[in-house]
Amino acid sequence: MGKKEFISETAAKIYAAMFTREDKDPDPKKAIELADELWTLLEEKHSE
């Protein structure tokens, strides 16, 4: 799986999960940022 596909799929899952929180509105930009951060963390772990 490539970076774009990973971020797209992961951001969609994060965004969907955001709807379960009543205290904050879902934010698609934040979901993409979180997915990108997760990609970076996984890349760093994999390269160790």
mmCIF entry with sequence, helices, sheets and N, C-alpha, C, O atoms, coordinates in Angstrom:
data_MODEL
# 
_entry.id   MODEL 
# 
_entity.id                         1 
_entity.type                       polymer 
_entity.pdbx_number_of_molecules   1 
# 
_entity_poly.entity_id                      1 
_entity_poly.type                           'polypeptide(L)' 
_entity_poly.nstd_linkage                   no 
_entity_poly.nstd_monomer                   no 
_entity_poly.pdbx_seq_one_letter_code       MGKKEFISETAAKIYAAMFTREDKDPDPKKAIELADELWTLLEEKHSE 
_entity_poly.pdbx_seq_one_letter_code_can   MGKKEFISETAAKIYAAMFTREDKDPDPKKAIELADELWTLLEEKHSE 
_entity_poly.pdbx_strand_id                 A 
# 
loop_
_entity_poly_seq.entity_id 
_entity_poly_seq.num 
_entity_poly_seq.mon_id 
_entity_poly_seq.hetero 
1 1  MET n 
1 2  GLY n 
1 3  LYS n 
1 4  LYS n 
1 5  GLU n 
1 6  PHE n 
1 7  ILE n 
1 8  SER n 
1 9  GLU n 
1 10 THR n 
1 11 ALA n 
1 12 ALA n 
1 13 LYS n 
1 14 ILE n 
1 15 TYR n 
1 16 ALA n 
1 17 ALA n 
1 18 MET n 
1 19 PHE n 
1 20 THR n 
1 21 ARG n 
1 22 GLU n 
1 23 ASP n 
1 24 LYS n 
1 25 ASP n 
1 26 PRO n 
1 27 ASP n 
1 28 PRO n 
1 29 LYS n 
1 30 LYS n 
1 31 ALA n 
1 32 ILE n 
1 33 GLU n 
1 34 LEU n 
1 35 ALA n 
1 36 ASP n 
1 37 GLU n 
1 38 LEU n 
1 39 TRP n 
1 40 THR n 
1 41 LEU n 
1 42 LEU n 
1 43 GLU n 
1 44 GLU n 
1 45 LYS n 
1 46 HIS n 
1 47 SER n 
1 48 GLU n 
# 
_struct_asym.id          A 
_struct_asym.entity_id   1 
# 
loop_
_struct_conf.conf_type_id 
_struct_conf.id 
_struct_conf.pdbx_PDB_helix_id 
_struct_conf.beg_label_comp_id 
_struct_conf.beg_label_asym_id 
_struct_conf.beg_label_seq_id 
_struct_conf.pdbx_beg_PDB_ins_code 
_struct_conf.end_label_comp_id 
_struct_conf.end_label_asym_id 
_struct_conf.end_label_seq_id 
_struct_conf.pdbx_end_PDB_ins_code 
_struct_conf.beg_auth_comp_id 
_struct_conf.beg_auth_asym_id 
_struct_conf.beg_auth_seq_id 
_struct_conf.end_auth_comp_id 
_struct_conf.end_auth_asym_id 
_struct_conf.end_auth_seq_id 
_struct_conf.pdbx_PDB_helix_class 
_struct_conf.details 
_struct_conf.pdbx_PDB_helix_length 
HELX_P HELX_P1 AA1 LYS A 3  ? MET A 18 ? LYS A 3  MET A 18 1 ? 16 
HELX_P HELX_P2 AA2 PRO A 28 ? SER A 47 ? PRO A 28 SER A 47 1 ? 20 
# 
_struct_conf_type.id          HELX_P 
_struct_conf_type.criteria    ? 
_struct_conf_type.reference   ? 
# 
loop_
_atom_site.group_PDB 
_atom_site.id 
_atom_site.type_symbol 
_atom_site.label_atom_id 
_atom_site.label_alt_id 
_atom_site.label_comp_id 
_atom_site.label_asym_id 
_atom_site.label_entity_id 
_atom_site.label_seq_id 
_atom_site.pdbx_PDB_ins_code 
_atom_site.Cartn_x 
_atom_site.Cartn_y 
_atom_site.Cartn_z 
_atom_site.occupancy 
_atom_site.B_iso_or_equiv 
_atom_site.pdbx_formal_charge 
_atom_site.auth_seq_id 
_atom_site.auth_comp_id 
_atom_site.auth_asym_id 
_atom_site.auth_atom_id 
_atom_site.pdbx_PDB_model_num 
ATOM 1   N N  . MET A 1 1  ? 0.856   -1.174 0.000  1.00 0.00 ? 1  MET A N  1 
ATOM 2   C CA . MET A 1 1  ? 0.000   0.000  0.000  1.00 0.00 ? 1  MET A CA 1 
ATOM 3   C C  . MET A 1 1  ? 0.901   1.235  0.000  1.00 0.00 ? 1  MET A C  1 
ATOM 4   O O  . MET A 1 1  ? 1.852   1.324  0.775  1.00 0.00 ? 1  MET A O  1 
ATOM 5   N N  . GLY A 1 2  ? 0.591   2.161  -0.861 1.00 0.00 ? 2  GLY A N  1 
ATOM 6   C CA . GLY A 1 2  ? 1.371   3.385  -0.944 1.00 0.00 ? 2  GLY A CA 1 
ATOM 7   C C  . GLY A 1 2  ? 0.899   4.437  0.048  1.00 0.00 ? 2  GLY A C  1 
ATOM 8   O O  . GLY A 1 2  ? -0.130  4.279  0.705  1.00 0.00 ? 2  GLY A O  1 
ATOM 9   N N  . LYS A 1 3  ? 1.660   5.497  0.142  1.00 0.00 ? 3  LYS A N  1 
ATOM 10  C CA . LYS A 1 3  ? 1.366   6.562  1.101  1.00 0.00 ? 3  LYS A CA 1 
ATOM 11  C C  . LYS A 1 3  ? 0.001   7.197  0.846  1.00 0.00 ? 3  LYS A C  1 
ATOM 12  O O  . LYS A 1 3  ? -0.778  7.378  1.781  1.00 0.00 ? 3  LYS A O  1 
ATOM 13  N N  . LYS A 1 4  ? -0.297  7.536  -0.404 1.00 0.00 ? 4  LYS A N  1 
ATOM 14  C CA . LYS A 1 4  ? -1.576  8.198  -0.708 1.00 0.00 ? 4  LYS A CA 1 
ATOM 15  C C  . LYS A 1 4  ? -2.762  7.318  -0.338 1.00 0.00 ? 4  LYS A C  1 
ATOM 16  O O  . LYS A 1 4  ? -3.737  7.788  0.248  1.00 0.00 ? 4  LYS A O  1 
ATOM 17  N N  . GLU A 1 5  ? -2.670  6.042  -0.686 1.00 0.00 ? 5  GLU A N  1 
ATOM 18  C CA . GLU A 1 5  ? -3.758  5.117  -0.378 1.00 0.00 ? 5  GLU A CA 1 
ATOM 19  C C  . GLU A 1 5  ? -3.909  4.948  1.133  1.00 0.00 ? 5  GLU A C  1 
ATOM 20  O O  . GLU A 1 5  ? -5.026  4.943  1.650  1.00 0.00 ? 5  GLU A O  1 
ATOM 21  N N  . PHE A 1 6  ? -2.792  4.812  1.836  1.00 0.00 ? 6  PHE A N  1 
ATOM 22  C CA . PHE A 1 6  ? -2.826  4.665  3.289  1.00 0.00 ? 6  PHE A CA 1 
ATOM 23  C C  . PHE A 1 6  ? -3.477  5.883  3.933  1.00 0.00 ? 6  PHE A C  1 
ATOM 24  O O  . PHE A 1 6  ? -4.369  5.746  4.770  1.00 0.00 ? 6  PHE A O  1 
ATOM 25  N N  . ILE A 1 7  ? -3.033  7.066  3.543  1.00 0.00 ? 7  ILE A N  1 
ATOM 26  C CA . ILE A 1 7  ? -3.563  8.289  4.145  1.00 0.00 ? 7  ILE A CA 1 
ATOM 27  C C  . ILE A 1 7  ? -5.046  8.438  3.823  1.00 0.00 ? 7  ILE A C  1 
ATOM 28  O O  . ILE A 1 7  ? -5.834  8.820  4.688  1.00 0.00 ? 7  ILE A O  1 
ATOM 29  N N  . SER A 1 8  ? -5.426  8.142  2.598  1.00 0.00 ? 8  SER A N  1 
ATOM 30  C CA . SER A 1 8  ? -6.825  8.249  2.200  1.00 0.00 ? 8  SER A CA 1 
ATOM 31  C C  . SER A 1 8  ? -7.713  7.323  3.028  1.00 0.00 ? 8  SER A C  1 
ATOM 32  O O  . SER A 1 8  ? -8.729  7.753  3.574  1.00 0.00 ? 8  SER A O  1 
ATOM 33  N N  . GLU A 1 9  ? -7.331  6.065  3.117  1.00 0.00 ? 9  GLU A N  1 
ATOM 34  C CA . GLU A 1 9  ? -8.132  5.089  3.857  1.00 0.00 ? 9  GLU A CA 1 
ATOM 35  C C  . GLU A 1 9  ? -8.131  5.372  5.355  1.00 0.00 ? 9  GLU A C  1 
ATOM 36  O O  . GLU A 1 9  ? -9.169  5.276  6.009  1.00 0.00 ? 9  GLU A O  1 
ATOM 37  N N  . THR A 1 10 ? -6.977  5.717  5.893  1.00 0.00 ? 10 THR A N  1 
ATOM 38  C CA . THR A 1 10 ? -6.868  5.972  7.324  1.00 0.00 ? 10 THR A CA 1 
ATOM 39  C C  . THR A 1 10 ? -7.602  7.249  7.711  1.00 0.00 ? 10 THR A C  1 
ATOM 40  O O  . THR A 1 10 ? -8.284  7.285  8.735  1.00 0.00 ? 10 THR A O  1 
ATOM 41  N N  . ALA A 1 11 ? -7.468  8.292  6.907  1.00 0.00 ? 11 ALA A N  1 
ATOM 42  C CA . ALA A 1 11 ? -8.165  9.552  7.186  1.00 0.00 ? 11 ALA A CA 1 
ATOM 43  C C  . ALA A 1 11 ? -9.677  9.346  7.158  1.00 0.00 ? 11 ALA A C  1 
ATOM 44  O O  . ALA A 1 11 ? -10.401 9.931  7.963  1.00 0.00 ? 11 ALA A O  1 
ATOM 45  N N  . ALA A 1 12 ? -10.151 8.520  6.238  1.00 0.00 ? 12 ALA A N  1 
ATOM 46  C CA . ALA A 1 12 ? -11.586 8.237  6.169  1.00 0.00 ? 12 ALA A CA 1 
ATOM 47  C C  . ALA A 1 12 ? -12.070 7.559  7.450  1.00 0.00 ? 12 ALA A C  1 
ATOM 48  O O  . ALA A 1 12 ? -13.144 7.878  7.960  1.00 0.00 ? 12 ALA A O  1 
ATOM 49  N N  . LYS A 1 13 ? -11.281 6.634  7.959  1.00 0.00 ? 13 LYS A N  1 
ATOM 50  C CA . LYS A 1 13 ? -11.649 5.944  9.200  1.00 0.00 ? 13 LYS A CA 1 
ATOM 51  C C  . LYS A 1 13 ? -11.612 6.897  10.389 1.00 0.00 ? 13 LYS A C  1 
ATOM 52  O O  . LYS A 1 13 ? -12.502 6.873  11.240 1.00 0.00 ? 13 LYS A O  1 
ATOM 53  N N  . ILE A 1 14 ? -10.585 7.729  10.442 1.00 0.00 ? 14 ILE A N  1 
ATOM 54  C CA . ILE A 1 14 ? -10.466 8.701  11.533 1.00 0.00 ? 14 ILE A CA 1 
ATOM 55  C C  . ILE A 1 14 ? -11.633 9.679  11.484 1.00 0.00 ? 14 ILE A C  1 
ATOM 56  O O  . ILE A 1 14 ? -12.248 9.977  12.507 1.00 0.00 ? 14 ILE A O  1 
ATOM 57  N N  . TYR A 1 15 ? -11.932 10.175 10.285 1.00 0.00 ? 15 TYR A N  1 
ATOM 58  C CA . TYR A 1 15 ? -13.024 11.133 10.118 1.00 0.00 ? 15 TYR A CA 1 
ATOM 59  C C  . TYR A 1 15 ? -14.353 10.516 10.543 1.00 0.00 ? 15 TYR A C  1 
ATOM 60  O O  . TYR A 1 15 ? -15.147 11.165 11.223 1.00 0.00 ? 15 TYR A O  1 
ATOM 61  N N  . ALA A 1 16 ? -14.598 9.280  10.153 1.00 0.00 ? 16 ALA A N  1 
ATOM 62  C CA . ALA A 1 16 ? -15.832 8.597  10.545 1.00 0.00 ? 16 ALA A CA 1 
ATOM 63  C C  . ALA A 1 16 ? -15.916 8.458  12.064 1.00 0.00 ? 16 ALA A C  1 
ATOM 64  O O  . ALA A 1 16 ? -16.985 8.624  12.651 1.00 0.00 ? 16 ALA A O  1 
ATOM 65  N N  . ALA A 1 17 ? -14.789 8.155  12.690 1.00 0.00 ? 17 ALA A N  1 
ATOM 66  C CA . ALA A 1 17 ? -14.768 8.005  14.150 1.00 0.00 ? 17 ALA A CA 1 
ATOM 67  C C  . ALA A 1 17 ? -15.032 9.331  14.853 1.00 0.00 ? 17 ALA A C  1 
ATOM 68  O O  . ALA A 1 17 ? -15.542 9.351  15.973 1.00 0.00 ? 17 ALA A O  1 
ATOM 69  N N  . MET A 1 18 ? -14.690 10.430 14.204 1.00 0.00 ? 18 MET A N  1 
ATOM 70  C CA . MET A 1 18 ? -14.908 11.751 14.803 1.00 0.00 ? 18 MET A CA 1 
ATOM 71  C C  . MET A 1 18 ? -16.395 12.034 15.031 1.00 0.00 ? 18 MET A C  1 
ATOM 72  O O  . MET A 1 18 ? -16.743 12.838 15.897 1.00 0.00 ? 18 MET A O  1 
ATOM 73  N N  . PHE A 1 19 ? -17.265 11.389 14.272 1.00 0.00 ? 19 PHE A N  1 
ATOM 74  C CA . PHE A 1 19 ? -18.701 11.620 14.422 1.00 0.00 ? 19 PHE A CA 1 
ATOM 75  C C  . PHE A 1 19 ? -19.245 11.035 15.723 1.00 0.00 ? 19 PHE A C  1 
ATOM 76  O O  . PHE A 1 19 ? -20.361 11.364 16.124 1.00 0.00 ? 19 PHE A O  1 
ATOM 77  N N  . THR A 1 20 ? -18.483 10.185 16.381 1.00 0.00 ? 20 THR A N  1 
ATOM 78  C CA . THR A 1 20 ? -18.942 9.598  17.638 1.00 0.00 ? 20 THR A CA 1 
ATOM 79  C C  . THR A 1 20 ? -18.720 10.530 18.821 1.00 0.00 ? 20 THR A C  1 
ATOM 80  O O  . THR A 1 20 ? -19.250 10.303 19.909 1.00 0.00 ? 20 THR A O  1 
ATOM 81  N N  . ARG A 1 21 ? -17.936 11.577 18.602 1.00 0.00 ? 21 ARG A N  1 
ATOM 82  C CA . ARG A 1 21 ? -17.665 12.538 19.679 1.00 0.00 ? 21 ARG A CA 1 
ATOM 83  C C  . ARG A 1 21 ? -18.669 13.682 19.605 1.00 0.00 ? 21 ARG A C  1 
ATOM 84  O O  . ARG A 1 21 ? -18.825 14.317 18.562 1.00 0.00 ? 21 ARG A O  1 
ATOM 85  N N  . GLU A 1 22 ? -19.337 13.934 20.705 1.00 0.00 ? 22 GLU A N  1 
ATOM 86  C CA . GLU A 1 22 ? -20.329 15.003 20.734 1.00 0.00 ? 22 GLU A CA 1 
ATOM 87  C C  . GLU A 1 22 ? -19.721 16.345 21.114 1.00 0.00 ? 22 GLU A C  1 
ATOM 88  O O  . GLU A 1 22 ? -20.329 17.389 20.878 1.00 0.00 ? 22 GLU A O  1 
ATOM 89  N N  . ASP A 1 23 ? -18.528 16.330 21.699 1.00 0.00 ? 23 ASP A N  1 
ATOM 90  C CA . ASP A 1 23 ? -17.921 17.568 22.183 1.00 0.00 ? 23 ASP A CA 1 
ATOM 91  C C  . ASP A 1 23 ? -17.187 18.347 21.097 1.00 0.00 ? 23 ASP A C  1 
ATOM 92  O O  . ASP A 1 23 ? -16.857 19.515 21.300 1.00 0.00 ? 23 ASP A O  1 
ATOM 93  N N  . LYS A 1 24 ? -16.922 17.721 19.942 1.00 0.00 ? 24 LYS A N  1 
ATOM 94  C CA . LYS A 1 24 ? -16.203 18.388 18.853 1.00 0.00 ? 24 LYS A CA 1 
ATOM 95  C C  . LYS A 1 24 ? -16.845 18.039 17.519 1.00 0.00 ? 24 LYS A C  1 
ATOM 96  O O  . LYS A 1 24 ? -17.372 16.942 17.333 1.00 0.00 ? 24 LYS A O  1 
ATOM 97  N N  . ASP A 1 25 ? -16.790 18.989 16.596 1.00 0.00 ? 25 ASP A N  1 
ATOM 98  C CA . ASP A 1 25 ? -17.269 18.720 15.242 1.00 0.00 ? 25 ASP A CA 1 
ATOM 99  C C  . ASP A 1 25 ? -16.193 17.967 14.466 1.00 0.00 ? 25 ASP A C  1 
ATOM 100 O O  . ASP A 1 25 ? -15.003 18.218 14.657 1.00 0.00 ? 25 ASP A O  1 
ATOM 101 N N  . PRO A 1 26 ? -16.599 17.050 13.595 1.00 0.00 ? 26 PRO A N  1 
ATOM 102 C CA . PRO A 1 26 ? -15.627 16.343 12.753 1.00 0.00 ? 26 PRO A CA 1 
ATOM 103 C C  . PRO A 1 26 ? -14.859 17.326 11.871 1.00 0.00 ? 26 PRO A C  1 
ATOM 104 O O  . PRO A 1 26 ? -15.433 18.278 11.343 1.00 0.00 ? 26 PRO A O  1 
ATOM 105 N N  . ASP A 1 27 ? -13.578 17.089 11.721 1.00 0.00 ? 27 ASP A N  1 
ATOM 106 C CA . ASP A 1 27 ? -12.711 17.981 10.952 1.00 0.00 ? 27 ASP A CA 1 
ATOM 107 C C  . ASP A 1 27 ? -11.903 17.149 9.956  1.00 0.00 ? 27 ASP A C  1 
ATOM 108 O O  . ASP A 1 27 ? -10.963 16.458 10.349 1.00 0.00 ? 27 ASP A O  1 
ATOM 109 N N  . PRO A 1 28 ? -12.261 17.207 8.667  1.00 0.00 ? 28 PRO A N  1 
ATOM 110 C CA . PRO A 1 28 ? -11.549 16.388 7.686  1.00 0.00 ? 28 PRO A CA 1 
ATOM 111 C C  . PRO A 1 28 ? -10.070 16.745 7.561  1.00 0.00 ? 28 PRO A C  1 
ATOM 112 O O  . PRO A 1 28 ? -9.245  15.866 7.313  1.00 0.00 ? 28 PRO A O  1 
ATOM 113 N N  . LYS A 1 29 ? -9.729  18.007 7.726  1.00 0.00 ? 29 LYS A N  1 
ATOM 114 C CA . LYS A 1 29 ? -8.312  18.400 7.646  1.00 0.00 ? 29 LYS A CA 1 
ATOM 115 C C  . LYS A 1 29 ? -7.512  17.767 8.780  1.00 0.00 ? 29 LYS A C  1 
ATOM 116 O O  . LYS A 1 29 ? -6.393  17.299 8.572  1.00 0.00 ? 29 LYS A O  1 
ATOM 117 N N  . LYS A 1 30 ? -8.091  17.756 9.975  1.00 0.00 ? 30 LYS A N  1 
ATOM 118 C CA . LYS A 1 30 ? -7.422  17.146 11.125 1.00 0.00 ? 30 LYS A CA 1 
ATOM 119 C C  . LYS A 1 30 ? -7.269  15.640 10.911 1.00 0.00 ? 30 LYS A C  1 
ATOM 120 O O  . LYS A 1 30 ? -6.247  15.061 11.279 1.00 0.00 ? 30 LYS A O  1 
ATOM 121 N N  . ALA A 1 31 ? -8.272  15.013 10.324 1.00 0.00 ? 31 ALA A N  1 
ATOM 122 C CA . ALA A 1 31 ? -8.198  13.576 10.051 1.00 0.00 ? 31 ALA A CA 1 
ATOM 123 C C  . ALA A 1 31 ? -7.044  13.268 9.101  1.00 0.00 ? 31 ALA A C  1 
ATOM 124 O O  . ALA A 1 31 ? -6.322  12.291 9.295  1.00 0.00 ? 31 ALA A O  1 
ATOM 125 N N  . ILE A 1 32 ? -6.873  14.094 8.084  1.00 0.00 ? 32 ILE A N  1 
ATOM 126 C CA . ILE A 1 32 ? -5.766  13.901 7.140  1.00 0.00 ? 32 ILE A CA 1 
ATOM 127 C C  . ILE A 1 32 ? -4.432  14.120 7.832  1.00 0.00 ? 32 ILE A C  1 
ATOM 128 O O  . ILE A 1 32 ? -3.486  13.363 7.613  1.00 0.00 ? 32 ILE A O  1 
ATOM 129 N N  . GLU A 1 33 ? -4.350  15.151 8.667  1.00 0.00 ? 33 GLU A N  1 
ATOM 130 C CA . GLU A 1 33 ? -3.110  15.421 9.408  1.00 0.00 ? 33 GLU A CA 1 
ATOM 131 C C  . GLU A 1 33 ? -2.747  14.237 10.297 1.00 0.00 ? 33 GLU A C  1 
ATOM 132 O O  . GLU A 1 33 ? -1.587  13.828 10.341 1.00 0.00 ? 33 GLU A O  1 
ATOM 133 N N  . LEU A 1 34 ? -3.724  13.690 11.000 1.00 0.00 ? 34 LEU A N  1 
ATOM 134 C CA . LEU A 1 34 ? -3.467  12.555 11.889 1.00 0.00 ? 34 LEU A CA 1 
ATOM 135 C C  . LEU A 1 34 ? -3.030  11.320 11.103 1.00 0.00 ? 34 LEU A C  1 
ATOM 136 O O  . LEU A 1 34 ? -2.133  10.596 11.534 1.00 0.00 ? 34 LEU A O  1 
ATOM 137 N N  . ALA A 1 35 ? -3.652  11.080 9.966  1.00 0.00 ? 35 ALA A N  1 
ATOM 138 C CA . ALA A 1 35 ? -3.267  9.942  9.127  1.00 0.00 ? 35 ALA A CA 1 
ATOM 139 C C  . ALA A 1 35 ? -1.843  10.114 8.610  1.00 0.00 ? 35 ALA A C  1 
ATOM 140 O O  . ALA A 1 35 ? -1.080  9.150  8.553  1.00 0.00 ? 35 ALA A O  1 
ATOM 141 N N  . ASP A 1 36 ? -1.487  11.334 8.234  1.00 0.00 ? 36 ASP A N  1 
ATOM 142 C CA . ASP A 1 36 ? -0.135  11.606 7.754  1.00 0.00 ? 36 ASP A CA 1 
ATOM 143 C C  . ASP A 1 36 ? 0.886   11.414 8.878  1.00 0.00 ? 36 ASP A C  1 
ATOM 144 O O  . ASP A 1 36 ? 1.965   10.867 8.654  1.00 0.00 ? 36 ASP A O  1 
ATOM 145 N N  . GLU A 1 37 ? 0.540   11.865 10.086 1.00 0.00 ? 37 GLU A N  1 
ATOM 146 C CA . GLU A 1 37 ? 1.430   11.671 11.237 1.00 0.00 ? 37 GLU A CA 1 
ATOM 147 C C  . GLU A 1 37 ? 1.628   10.185 11.511 1.00 0.00 ? 37 GLU A C  1 
ATOM 148 O O  . GLU A 1 37 ? 2.737   9.747  11.814 1.00 0.00 ? 37 GLU A O  1 
ATOM 149 N N  . LEU A 1 38 ? 0.552   9.413  11.403 1.00 0.00 ? 38 LEU A N  1 
ATOM 150 C CA . LEU A 1 38 ? 0.652   7.971  11.625 1.00 0.00 ? 38 LEU A CA 1 
ATOM 151 C C  . LEU A 1 38 ? 1.552   7.328  10.571 1.00 0.00 ? 38 LEU A C  1 
ATOM 152 O O  . LEU A 1 38 ? 2.365   6.464  10.899 1.00 0.00 ? 38 LEU A O  1 
ATOM 153 N N  . TRP A 1 39 ? 1.418   7.737  9.320  1.00 0.00 ? 39 TRP A N  1 
ATOM 154 C CA . TRP A 1 39 ? 2.291   7.226  8.252  1.00 0.00 ? 39 TRP A CA 1 
ATOM 155 C C  . TRP A 1 39 ? 3.752   7.493  8.603  1.00 0.00 ? 39 TRP A C  1 
ATOM 156 O O  . TRP A 1 39 ? 4.601   6.609  8.486  1.00 0.00 ? 39 TRP A O  1 
ATOM 157 N N  . THR A 1 40 ? 4.033   8.717  9.033  1.00 0.00 ? 40 THR A N  1 
ATOM 158 C CA . THR A 1 40 ? 5.408   9.098  9.375  1.00 0.00 ? 40 THR A CA 1 
ATOM 159 C C  . THR A 1 40 ? 5.937   8.245  10.522 1.00 0.00 ? 40 THR A C  1 
ATOM 160 O O  . THR A 1 40 ? 7.072   7.769  10.471 1.00 0.00 ? 40 THR A O  1 
ATOM 161 N N  . LEU A 1 41 ? 5.127   8.050  11.548 1.00 0.00 ? 41 LEU A N  1 
ATOM 162 C CA . LEU A 1 41 ? 5.545   7.221  12.682 1.00 0.00 ? 41 LEU A CA 1 
ATOM 163 C C  . LEU A 1 41 ? 5.822   5.782  12.247 1.00 0.00 ? 41 LEU A C  1 
ATOM 164 O O  . LEU A 1 41 ? 6.808   5.179  12.670 1.00 0.00 ? 41 LEU A O  1 
ATOM 165 N N  . LEU A 1 42 ? 4.959   5.243  11.411 1.00 0.00 ? 42 LEU A N  1 
ATOM 166 C CA . LEU A 1 42 ? 5.151   3.872  10.942 1.00 0.00 ? 42 LEU A CA 1 
ATOM 167 C C  . LEU A 1 42 ? 6.399   3.746  10.074 1.00 0.00 ? 42 LEU A C  1 
ATOM 168 O O  . LEU A 1 42 ? 7.117   2.750  10.156 1.00 0.00 ? 42 LEU A O  1 
ATOM 169 N N  . GLU A 1 43 ? 6.653   4.747  9.251  1.00 0.00 ? 43 GLU A N  1 
ATOM 170 C CA . GLU A 1 43 ? 7.873   4.742  8.433  1.00 0.00 ? 43 GLU A CA 1 
ATOM 171 C C  . GLU A 1 43 ? 9.115   4.756  9.316  1.00 0.00 ? 43 GLU A C  1 
ATOM 172 O O  . GLU A 1 43 ? 10.075  4.026  9.068  1.00 0.00 ? 43 GLU A O  1 
ATOM 173 N N  . GLU A 1 44 ? 9.086   5.600  10.357 1.00 0.00 ? 44 GLU A N  1 
ATOM 174 C CA . GLU A 1 44 ? 10.231  5.694  11.268 1.00 0.00 ? 44 GLU A CA 1 
ATOM 175 C C  . GLU A 1 44 ? 10.456  4.368  11.982 1.00 0.00 ? 44 GLU A C  1 
ATOM 176 O O  . GLU A 1 44 ? 11.594  3.921  12.116 1.00 0.00 ? 44 GLU A O  1 
ATOM 177 N N  . LYS A 1 45 ? 9.379   3.738  12.440 1.00 0.00 ? 45 LYS A N  1 
ATOM 178 C CA . LYS A 1 45 ? 9.489   2.450  13.128 1.00 0.00 ? 45 LYS A CA 1 
ATOM 179 C C  . LYS A 1 45 ? 10.037  1.387  12.184 1.00 0.00 ? 45 LYS A C  1 
ATOM 180 O O  . LYS A 1 45 ? 10.870  0.567  12.571 1.00 0.00 ? 45 LYS A O  1 
ATOM 181 N N  . HIS A 1 46 ? 9.570   1.409  10.958 1.00 0.00 ? 46 HIS A N  1 
ATOM 182 C CA . HIS A 1 46 ? 9.976   0.401  9.975  1.00 0.00 ? 46 HIS A CA 1 
ATOM 183 C C  . HIS A 1 46 ? 11.452  0.544  9.595  1.00 0.00 ? 46 HIS A C  1 
ATOM 184 O O  . HIS A 1 46 ? 12.115  -0.444 9.280  1.00 0.00 ? 46 HIS A O  1 
ATOM 185 N N  . SER A 1 47 ? 11.952  1.760  9.626  1.00 0.00 ? 47 SER A N  1 
ATOM 186 C CA . SER A 1 47 ? 13.340  1.984  9.209  1.00 0.00 ? 47 SER A CA 1 
ATOM 187 C C  . SER A 1 47 ? 14.349  1.736  10.332 1.00 0.00 ? 47 SER A C  1 
ATOM 188 O O  . SER A 1 47 ? 15.557  1.763  10.096 1.00 0.00 ? 47 SER A O  1 
ATOM 189 N N  . GLU A 1 48 ? 13.867  1.498  11.541 1.00 0.00 ? 48 GLU A N  1 
ATOM 190 C CA . GLU A 1 48 ? 14.782  1.249  12.673 1.00 0.00 ? 48 GLU A CA 1 
ATOM 191 C C  . GLU A 1 48 ? 15.398  -0.124 12.592 1.00 0.00 ? 48 GLU A C  1 
ATOM 192 O O  . GLU A 1 48 ? 16.189  -0.498 13.459 1.00 0.00 ? 48 GLU A O  1 
# 
